[in-house]
Amino acid sequence: LTPLSVTKAADHDLGFQVFNSFGNGYRLTKNKEYKEIILKTADTLATLFNPKVGTIQSWPHNKMGGHNTIIDNMMNLELLFWASKNGGSKNLYDIAVKHAETTMANHFRPDNTSYHVIIYDFETGKKIKGRTAQGYSDDSMWARGQAWAIYGFTMTYRETKDVKFLDFAHKLARVYLDKLTTEDLIPYWDFNAPNIPNEPRDASAAAIVSSALLELSSYTKDKNLKAEYLTKAKKMIVSLSDHYQSHDVNSAFLLHSTGHKPANSEIDCSINYADYYYLEALLRLQKLK
């Protein structure tokens, strides 16, 4: 992963790749070399920011007719926030906030469900259209996309303390929980997939949402809402642990995630980010207790 910090940004997923690894490594060891890699990576990620659009470009190798931004990109902002507060440029903070604001304004339908991809005009910065890549259709609620949004805006509130991001995180969580009809609270890969209940589940979405709800509950003053978040997050974690965990000799913790069903890729399998957010949720739950 180290070369990612100094090579030209070919991918937006630098937060996932470097902050989730070196970030935790630095937090636990205070190894100065890790910190340098994190700071350099943040600068590399910032090169994908288009000030005319107001977002970091996703998939720079795949233009799709404009400047793409996917909802997953909210997760990479944590790298920028951290770097801006730990020796990096203050401009990194401003880029992260602008990306979150632009995403909040353009990436969601009137009912607060998320598009996977928004395509912007490179030059004018105007929104061209919303579409999907890994979801069922351009108008469907792709489970992991909504999960990234809930987590991303909760984290953005943590880093900025701007209440508009907190209010929005609540709205995103509300529509997810209201539309979640499975008894075990593990969603189908897309809430609008055509063959429910004969559709694959996505354990990764449940892992991400459970972790996000535990954090969101800590910012929630409404006692009933706080209790709902905690109760449902715990039930998601129990379901994952009891029915989605790999108990054989397997390098993964969780089974039954769905990566990219339209491409027939990673269907009903183990995925590393499912494991990552599952472990994070377990650690957050342990701290609450």
C-alpha positions as CSV (number, residue, x, y, z in Angstrom):
1,L,0.0,0.0,0.0
2,T,2.9,2.4,0.6
3,P,3.4,3.3,-3.1
4,L,-0.2,4.6,-3.2
5,S,0.9,7.6,-1.0
6,V,3.2,9.0,-3.7
7,T,2.0,7.7,-7.1
8,K,-0.5,9.6,-9.2
9,A,-4.1,9.0,-7.9
10,A,-5.6,6.3,-10.1
11,D,-8.3,5.5,-7.6
12,H,-10.4,7.4,-5.1
13,D,-10.4,4.6,-2.5
14,L,-7.2,5.8,-0.8
15,G,-9.0,6.4,2.5
16,F,-10.2,2.8,2.6
17,Q,-6.8,1.4,1.6
18,V,-4.5,3.6,3.6
19,F,-6.4,5.2,6.5
20,N,-8.1,1.9,7.6
21,S,-4.6,0.2,7.6
22,F,-1.9,2.7,8.3
23,G,-4.4,4.9,10.2
24,N,-5.1,2.2,12.7
25,G,-1.4,1.2,12.7
26,Y,-0.4,4.7,13.7
27,R,-3.2,5.0,16.3
28,L,-1.9,1.8,18.0
29,T,1.9,2.2,17.5
30,K,2.5,5.9,16.9
31,N,5.1,4.9,14.3
32,K,6.1,8.2,12.6
33,E,6.6,6.5,9.2
34,Y,3.0,5.5,9.2
35,K,2.0,9.1,9.9
36,E,4.1,10.3,6.9
37,I,2.4,7.8,4.6
38,I,-1.1,8.9,5.8
39,L,-0.3,12.6,5.2
40,K,1.2,12.0,1.8
41,T,-1.8,9.9,0.8
42,A,-4.2,12.6,1.8
43,D,-2.3,15.0,-0.5
44,T,-2.6,12.5,-3.3
45,L,-6.3,12.0,-2.7
46,A,-6.8,15.8,-2.8
47,T,-5.5,15.9,-6.4
48,L,-8.8,14.3,-7.4
49,F,-10.8,17.2,-6.1
50,N,-12.4,19.3,-8.8
51,P,-13.2,22.8,-7.4
52,K,-15.6,23.5,-10.3
53,V,-17.7,20.5,-9.2
54,G,-17.0,20.5,-5.5
55,T,-16.3,16.8,-5.1
56,I,-13.4,14.3,-5.3
57,Q,-13.6,12.4,-8.6
58,S,-14.3,8.7,-8.4
59,W,-13.0,6.2,-11.0
60,P,-10.7,8.7,-12.8
61,H,-10.0,6.0,-15.4
62,N,-13.7,5.6,-16.2
63,K,-15.2,9.0,-17.3
64,M,-18.8,7.9,-18.0
65,G,-19.3,11.2,-19.8
66,G,-18.2,13.4,-17.0
67,H,-16.8,13.8,-13.5
68,N,-18.1,10.8,-11.5
69,T,-18.6,10.8,-7.8
70,I,-19.9,7.7,-6.0
71,I,-21.5,7.6,-2.6
72,D,-18.7,5.4,-1.4
73,N,-16.4,8.4,-1.6
74,M,-17.9,9.8,1.6
75,M,-15.8,7.2,3.4
76,N,-12.5,8.6,2.1
77,L,-13.1,12.0,3.7
78,E,-12.0,10.7,7.1
79,L,-8.5,10.5,5.8
80,L,-8.6,14.2,4.8
81,F,-10.2,15.3,8.1
82,W,-7.5,13.4,10.1
83,A,-4.6,14.7,8.0
84,S,-5.8,18.4,8.3
85,K,-5.8,18.0,12.1
86,N,-2.5,16.1,12.3
87,G,0.1,18.2,10.4
88,G,-1.4,18.3,6.9
89,S,-2.8,21.3,5.0
90,K,-5.9,23.0,6.4
91,N,-7.1,22.9,2.8
92,L,-7.7,19.2,3.2
93,Y,-10.5,20.0,5.8
94,D,-12.1,22.4,3.4
95,I,-12.1,19.9,0.5
96,A,-13.7,17.3,2.7
97,V,-16.4,19.6,3.9
98,K,-17.1,20.8,0.3
99,H,-17.3,17.2,-0.9
100,A,-19.9,16.4,1.8
101,E,-21.9,19.5,1.1
102,T,-22.0,18.9,-2.6
103,T,-22.9,15.3,-2.1
104,M,-25.7,16.2,0.3
105,A,-27.1,18.6,-2.2
106,N,-26.9,16.4,-5.3
107,H,-26.6,12.7,-4.5
108,F,-30.1,12.0,-3.0
109,R,-33.6,11.6,-4.2
110,P,-36.5,13.5,-2.5
111,D,-37.1,10.5,-0.2
112,N,-33.4,10.6,1.0
113,T,-32.3,7.4,-0.8
114,S,-28.9,7.6,-2.4
115,Y,-27.9,7.2,-6.0
116,H,-24.7,5.2,-6.4
117,V,-23.1,7.6,-9.0
118,I,-23.6,11.3,-9.8
119,I,-22.1,12.5,-13.0
120,Y,-21.1,16.1,-13.1
121,D,-20.0,18.3,-16.0
122,F,-16.2,18.8,-15.7
123,E,-16.3,22.4,-16.7
124,T,-19.5,23.9,-15.4
125,G,-19.7,21.6,-12.3
126,K,-23.4,21.1,-12.9
127,K,-25.1,17.8,-12.1
128,I,-25.8,15.8,-15.3
129,K,-27.5,12.7,-13.9
130,G,-27.7,10.1,-11.2
131,R,-27.2,6.5,-12.0
132,T,-26.1,3.1,-10.6
133,A,-23.2,0.8,-11.2
134,Q,-23.5,-1.8,-8.5
135,G,-27.2,-1.4,-7.6
136,Y,-30.2,-2.9,-9.4
137,S,-31.3,0.3,-11.3
138,D,-30.7,4.0,-11.5
139,D,-33.7,4.5,-9.3
140,S,-33.3,1.7,-6.8
141,M,-31.9,1.9,-3.2
142,W,-28.6,-0.1,-3.4
143,A,-28.2,-1.3,0.2
144,R,-24.4,-0.7,0.6
145,G,-24.7,2.8,-1.0
146,Q,-27.2,3.9,1.6
147,A,-24.9,2.3,4.2
148,W,-21.9,4.3,3.0
149,A,-24.1,7.5,3.2
150,I,-25.3,6.9,6.8
151,Y,-21.8,6.1,7.9
152,G,-20.2,8.9,5.9
153,F,-22.4,11.7,7.1
154,T,-22.3,10.5,10.7
155,M,-18.5,10.6,10.5
156,T,-18.6,14.1,8.9
157,Y,-20.6,15.4,11.8
158,R,-18.1,13.9,14.2
159,E,-15.2,15.7,12.4
160,T,-17.0,19.1,11.8
161,K,-19.7,19.3,14.6
162,D,-21.9,20.9,12.0
163,V,-25.4,20.0,12.9
164,K,-26.6,20.0,9.2
165,F,-24.6,16.8,8.7
166,L,-26.0,15.2,11.8
167,D,-29.6,16.0,10.8
168,F,-28.9,14.5,7.4
169,A,-27.4,11.3,8.9
170,H,-30.7,10.9,10.8
171,K,-32.7,11.2,7.6
172,L,-30.6,8.7,5.8
173,A,-30.8,6.2,8.7
174,R,-34.6,6.7,8.9
175,V,-35.3,5.7,5.3
176,Y,-32.9,2.7,5.6
177,L,-34.6,1.4,8.8
178,D,-38.1,2.1,7.5
179,K,-37.5,0.2,4.3
180,L,-35.7,-2.7,6.0
181,T,-38.2,-5.5,6.1
182,T,-36.0,-8.6,6.8
183,E,-36.6,-10.2,10.2
184,D,-32.9,-10.5,10.9
185,L,-32.2,-6.9,9.7
186,I,-29.6,-8.0,7.1
187,P,-30.7,-6.4,3.8
188,Y,-31.0,-7.8,0.4
189,W,-28.3,-6.4,-1.8
190,D,-30.7,-3.8,-3.2
191,F,-34.0,-2.8,-1.6
192,N,-35.7,-2.8,-5.0
193,A,-34.2,-6.0,-6.4
194,P,-36.9,-7.7,-8.5
195,N,-36.9,-11.2,-7.0
196,I,-37.1,-10.6,-3.3
197,P,-37.1,-12.8,-1.2
198,N,-35.0,-14.9,-3.7
199,E,-32.2,-12.3,-3.9
200,P,-28.7,-12.4,-2.2
201,R,-28.2,-10.6,1.1
202,D,-25.4,-8.1,1.7
203,A,-23.8,-8.7,5.1
204,S,-21.4,-5.9,4.3
205,A,-24.2,-3.3,4.3
206,A,-25.4,-4.6,7.7
207,A,-21.9,-4.4,9.2
208,I,-21.4,-0.8,8.0
209,V,-24.9,0.3,9.2
210,S,-24.6,-1.4,12.6
211,S,-21.3,0.4,13.2
212,A,-22.7,3.7,12.0
213,L,-25.8,3.5,14.1
214,L,-23.8,2.8,17.3
215,E,-21.9,6.1,16.6
216,L,-25.0,8.0,15.6
217,S,-26.8,6.9,18.8
218,S,-24.1,8.6,20.8
219,Y,-25.0,12.0,19.2
220,T,-28.8,11.4,19.6
221,K,-30.6,13.3,22.4
222,D,-34.1,11.8,21.6
223,K,-34.3,8.9,24.0
224,N,-36.6,6.8,21.8
225,L,-34.5,7.3,18.7
226,K,-31.3,6.5,20.6
227,A,-32.9,3.3,21.9
228,E,-34.1,2.3,18.4
229,Y,-30.6,2.8,17.0
230,L,-28.9,0.8,19.7
231,T,-31.5,-2.0,19.7
232,K,-31.4,-2.4,15.9
233,A,-27.6,-2.1,15.7
234,K,-27.2,-4.8,18.3
235,K,-29.7,-7.1,16.5
236,M,-27.8,-6.6,13.3
237,I,-24.6,-7.6,15.0
238,V,-26.2,-10.6,16.7
239,S,-27.6,-11.7,13.3
240,L,-24.2,-11.4,11.6
241,S,-22.6,-13.3,14.4
242,D,-25.1,-16.1,14.6
243,H,-26.0,-16.7,11.0
244,Y,-23.5,-14.9,8.7
245,Q,-20.3,-15.8,10.4
246,S,-17.8,-18.2,8.9
247,H,-17.3,-21.0,11.4
248,D,-15.0,-23.2,9.2
249,V,-11.4,-22.8,8.4
250,N,-11.8,-19.5,6.5
251,S,-9.7,-16.3,6.4
252,A,-12.9,-14.2,6.6
253,F,-15.2,-13.6,9.5
254,L,-18.4,-13.0,7.5
255,L,-20.1,-14.8,4.7
256,H,-23.0,-13.7,2.4
257,S,-21.9,-10.3,1.2
258,T,-22.7,-9.0,-2.3
259,G,-20.1,-7.0,-4.1
260,H,-21.2,-6.2,-7.7
261,K,-24.2,-8.2,-8.7
262,P,-24.9,-6.5,-12.0
263,A,-21.4,-7.6,-13.1
264,N,-21.9,-11.1,-11.6
265,S,-19.0,-10.4,-9.3
266,E,-18.6,-11.2,-5.6
267,I,-22.1,-12.7,-5.1
268,D,-22.8,-14.4,-1.8
269,C,-19.2,-14.4,-0.6
270,S,-16.8,-12.9,1.9
271,I,-15.5,-9.4,1.4
272,N,-12.8,-7.7,3.5
273,Y,-14.6,-4.5,4.2
274,A,-17.6,-6.5,5.6
275,D,-15.1,-8.0,8.1
276,Y,-13.6,-4.6,8.8
277,Y,-16.8,-2.8,9.8
278,Y,-18.1,-5.9,11.6
279,L,-15.1,-5.8,13.8
280,E,-15.4,-2.0,14.2
281,A,-19.0,-2.5,15.3
282,L,-18.1,-5.1,17.8
283,L,-15.4,-2.8,19.3
284,R,-17.9,0.1,19.4
285,L,-20.4,-2.1,21.1
286,Q,-17.8,-3.3,23.7
287,K,-16.9,0.4,24.5
288,L,-20.6,1.2,25.0
289,K,-20.9,-1.6,27.5
